[in-house]
Amino acid sequence: MQKILSYPISFIYYIIFLLLLVIFHPVQVICLNIFGYQAHKKSVDILNGLLVLNTHLLGTSYKVTGIEKIPAGVPLIIVANHQSMYDIPAIIWFMRKFHPKFISKKELGKGIPSVSYNLRHGGSVLIDRKDPKQALPAIKGMAEYIQKHNRSAVIFPEGTRSRTGEPKRFSENGLKILCKFAPSAYIVPLSINNSWKLVRWGQFPLGLGTPLTFTVQEPFAIKGMPFEEVMAKTETAVVQGIHN
């Protein structure tokens, strides 16, 4: 019954979703090219806030805890498990004061109104997962960027989204480069729960009444810590907060 009810609700949701992306694409272009980075960031924040608000149409709720633990004025490496695309607007909106930037696959860099433009021009990096020679310098550049500007890199070390919420093994390559070239950074472990339930039937229809939780675990400085310890501590912190 819930799945049947979701068809018309999901249709309305997607109409609003697409309208927001189309409307905010020229808004982003104008903000960046005329007013600069801060105006562009504000437009992206507002867009993602509205995208989060739109999910309430599906009965989605959000509980975000631990943001007060995050240190200000330092580069951050936000390390999270990944359950669906709905993780991303929530991170951008609820953690907007930390200027989150993403490591994304290159396919997202074209063809999607608003999303592709922000990925190309907002400080994120696009990588070819099949070409490490391209990916590694791009991630190095992001690390140097957050080190210089005290901003945040968001990385999903599972590589691909978990379709059931069960965490996958963390890959160390991207995180290792971020740590090496942003030595002043703090790791911010982030545990995400239930966003996979929004797409438990696929992209259409969407799941109804999903309670999403985003829990910031205890941040820690990486300076002076061997990478093996950083990796183990980060994965343990993220995974301990995942509840299936």
Residue, then its C-alpha position, 0 to 999 in steps of 0.5 A: m500500500q505504501k509503495i502504491l501511495s508513493y507513486p503520485i507523491s514521488f512524481i510531485y517530488y521529482i517535478i519540484f526537484l527538477l524545477l529547483l535544479v533548473i531555476f538555480h542553474p542560472v542563479q549560480v552562474i550569475c552569483l559566481n560570475i558577478f558577485g564571486y565565491q561567497a554569493h555562489k556558495k550562498s546560492v548553493d546553500i539555499l538550493n540544497g536547503l530547498l532540496v532537503l525541504n522537498t524531501h519532507l513531501l515524502g515524509t522524510s525527517y532529519k536528525v543531525t547531532g554532534i555538529e557542535k563538536i566540529p572545530a572552526g577555523v581549521p581544514l576538515i576532512i569529513v569521512a562518511n559512509h554513503q547510502s544514497m544521493y540524498d546524503i549529499p544535499a543534507i551534508i551541504w545544508f546542515m554543514r554549510k558553515f564548513h564549506p563542504k567540497f566533494i570528491s565526485k565521479k567525472e560523469l556528474g560534471k556534465g549534463i545535470p543542471s545546477v549539480s554539474y555547475n557546482l561540482r565544476h566551479g564550487g571547489s569540488v573535484l571530479i575524478d575518473r575512477k578508472d584512471p588513478k593517474q588523473a584522480l590522485p593529483a585532483i585529490k591532492g589539489m583538493a587537499e591543498y585547497i582546504q589546507k589553504h582556505n580552512r574548508s572541508a573535503v567530504i570523502f566517501p571511502e566506501g567508493t560506491r553507495s551501500r544499497t542496504g545500509e551495510p557498510k562496505r570496506f573503506s578504501e584508503n587511497g583518497l583519504k591518505i592523499l588528503c591527510k598527506f597534503a592537508p597536514s593541519a586537518y581534523i578528521v570528522p567521522l560522520s555516520i549516516n543512517n537510513s538514507w538507503k531506505l529512500v531508494r529501497w524500491g529504486q529511484f521511482p517510487l521513493g520510500l516514504g516516512t524515512p527517518l534520516t540520521f547524521t551523527v558527527q563522531e568525535p573529530f580528531a587532529i591528524k598531525g603527528m599520527p601515523f596514517e594507519e592509525v588515522m585510517a583505523k580510528t576513522e573507520t571504527a568511528v564511522v562504522q560504530g554509528i551505523h545501525n541497520 
